[in-house]
Amino acid sequence: MQIKPTVTLTDQQIAFYRENGYLSIDAITTPEEIAKLRVVYDQIFDRNAGREEGNQFDLAGTDEEGKAAALPQILNPRKYAPELAATLYEANATSIVKQLLGAEATFSGDHAIFKPAGVGAPTPWHQDEAYWDAGTRYNSLSVWMPLQEATLENGCMTFVPGPDDQEILPHQSIGGDTRIHGLEMLNPIDESKAIACPLPPGGATFHNSRTLHFTGANKSAVPRRAYILIFGTPPTPRTDGRKFPWNDARHTARDARAAEAAKKSEAGETVAAR
Ligand SMILES: O=C(O)CCC(=O)C(=O)O
């Protein structure tokens, strides 16, 4: 059954997003849905879902086996917990994104970032597009929803307002360590313009793939959970020779696990085909 959206942005909210590259709203789903999603979310982190195929890893660390992750992330979490899909959250996110990006915008992926209580590392200043393919033109945004209150103390989203056509600035792996998947801006940014967006559970922020953003360390006594949906209009090739050397420089444990898993699945397929 199709879930009907319950939230519509005002013209002022749309204008705010266009001008600033981000937007914050107090409710995108219900407390009941948040309670259900939290159970499923915690289960996939507890059982290390996706680790073997490189989809669960430490975003802010070197990600060795047996080492506690400072900033665990799962890519494509709905693959491991189908209950994360077909929610009121997604129905509202989809209809709001169409207001912001146009009717042709569709869902393009999800991820989950968990900041463990007391030790969860910051997610350094970055632009999402810096992680993606340099040769592609995107018109994309992320919807970020916390599954508990998001505060300055536990790592709420913080943005530097900016237009959605700004350039991607130089990035590097965190601390210049190319074993780390997470990226950070190479040069310091002017943090005096930064706006923090604390949210109640089930609130949401929307940010363009070029908007600068950051979340602080989790200094609180409870985990900080964020479930993020990415949307975009169909990407097109770029012809301006843009390069993201920081992505070519990376060699992570996560990539090694993904390559190993792909090899195993290829071998399995070959055996099955005989
Ligand atoms: O949840 C976080 O710590 C960071 C989220 C983020 O960078 C994003 O959604 O693009």
The ligand as an SDF file (V2000), in Angstrom:
LIG
                    3D

 10  9  0  0  0  0  0  0  0  0999 V2000
   25.4970   11.9380   10.5360 O   0  0  0  0  0  0  0  0  0  0  0  0
   26.6050   12.4570   10.4160 C   0  0  0  0  0  0  0  0  0  0  0  0
   27.4350   12.4560   11.3150 O   0  0  0  0  0  0  0  0  0  0  0  0
   27.0030   13.1060    9.1270 C   0  0  0  0  0  0  0  0  0  0  0  0
   25.9650   13.0300    8.0620 C   0  0  0  0  0  0  0  0  0  0  0  0
   26.4280   13.5150    6.7430 C   0  0  0  0  0  0  0  0  0  0  0  0
   27.5340   13.9680    6.5530 O   0  0  0  0  0  0  0  0  0  0  0  0
   25.4920   13.4500    5.6050 C   0  0  0  0  0  0  0  0  0  0  0  0
   24.3600   12.9670    5.7640 O   0  0  0  0  0  0  0  0  0  0  0  0
   25.8650   13.8830    4.4890 O   0  0  0  0  0  0  0  0  0  0  0  0
  1  2  2  0
  2  3  1  0
  2  4  1  0
  4  5  1  0
  5  6  1  0
  6  7  2  0
  6  8  1  0
  8  9  2  0
  8 10  1  0
M  END
$$$$
